[in-house]
Amino acid sequence: MNAPATFKLLGLPGSIRKKSVSRAVLRTLRDALPAGVSMTIHELADVPLYNEDLEGDKPAAARALHDAVVACDGVVVMSPEYNHGMSGVLKNAIDWVSRPGYNSVLKDKPVMILTTSESPLGGARAQADLHKMFLSTLSRVAPGREVTIGGTGKAVVDGRLVDEALLKRILALLDSLLNEICLVQGRERRHAGGG
């Protein structure tokens, strides 16, 4: 009997503050992942501002991010919405790993997008930014119902996502991400229950 397929995911929180909602949601998701799926959360606080002059000799934090993207099967991006757009921290990180243009480590890399905001819209405008950005990197955005997390003061309590309905929606989108990984890598996926 074959061992179940394993999926290695990389979580990128778009906020670097101590009580980051983005990090809290990623941690909650990590703890709820199905068997055979793991996720490493990669902090972005040490990644310097993107500078094309340093492409040939990337700073250590930028190299570590690049290597983490290479090593994973798929990326889970969690961005707050700032000024009706994506997080600058996250944009900067993607700028580092999106070179060379149209042929970077993000090309054909399955990506799952989550956004958050205190607003009831939950970062819907940041979602649009992220979709556009990953279109330009030729990444494979997981199809499905967009997940935006609004009213974060109630959805996240003591560093955990406590809204079970939202977590179910995130896990449904995760299922789409895993299917996308299988499509890209040409492997079969066995669902629980023999599907």
Buried (B, 14 or more C-beta within 10 A) or exposed (E): EEEEBEBBBBBBBBBBEEEBBBBBBBBBBBEBBEEBBEBEBBBBEEBEEBEEEEEEEBBEBBEBBBEBBEEBBBBBBBBBBBEBBBBEBBBBBBBBBBBEEEEBBBBEBBBBBBBBBBBEBBBBBBBBBBBEBBEEBBBBBBEBEBBBBBBBEEBBEEBBBEBEEBBEBBBEBBBBBBBBBBEBBEEEBEEEEEE
